[in-house]
Amino acid sequence: MKEELAGEYAKRSSASDVSKDLALGVSKDLALGVSKDLALGVSKDLADDVFDEGGARRGVR
């Protein structure tokens, strides 16, 4: 009986660990992807505001 319970506990523990790892991996990837995209988008927009298409600073003659 103890062996059956131990085996059942092991199955549940490993399933729990797998789902926890998957959830952490997904949320971490999503957060990194979103923040990276936002940072790249913001810095690109700022660069577009400061520099013109030729690479010269706007407002500088």
Secondary structure as GFF3:
##gff-version 3
##sequence-region A 1 61
A	DSSP	alpha_helix	2	50	.	.	.	ID=ss1
###
